[in-house]
Amino acid sequence: MAEVNVKRVKSSDIELKDKLVAVNRVTKVTKGGRAFTFTAIVVVGNEKGVVGYGLGKSKEVSSAITKAIEDAKKNLVKVSIVNGTVPHAQEGKFGGSLVFLKPASHGTGVIAGGAMRAVLESVGITDVLAKSKGSSNPHNVVKATMDALMHMRDAFAVAQQRGITMDKVFNG
């Protein structure tokens, strides 16, 4: 697989929108009874090619979500988008989750479920065909989707990496 060219982005200079992907209640049984804590996974993005995800844990749901948003803002990456869709078909894998993203023509919409949809909408992709295979655990699906998006390369990036002109990329 190609080397990942991850472009980190600072959260201070862009307007970010957050989407809650999942909240999980975790129970720890002690001699004093049950202790409940909550974990939240959140995706943030500017809907123009920047996206990040974060995990937060706390004794209250609202503070877990707040922590997840802060964590997501620390892990922002720039993703290449071409005409509202992905540049090429790509698979992403994390743990037991495998996702497949395929470019779609204008007007198709985001054909993806659950955790994948949150990531794709946050990054600003409007038309894509996507399939999630294997584990449906939202944590792994989000990470697998991010893996697929980070391996995407547009024509400019390919030309730059190979040291050739854009004409040569398109015409061979």
Buried (B, 14 or more C-beta within 10 A) or exposed (E): EEEEBEEEBEBEEBEBEBBBBBBEEEEEEEEEEEEEBBBBBBBBBBBEBBBBBBBBBBEEBEBBBBBBBBBBBEBBBBBBBBEBBBBBEBBBBBEEBBBBBBBBEEEBEBBBEBBBBBBBBBBBBBBBBBBBEBBEBBBBBBBBBBBBBBBBBBBEBBBBEEEEEEEEBEEE
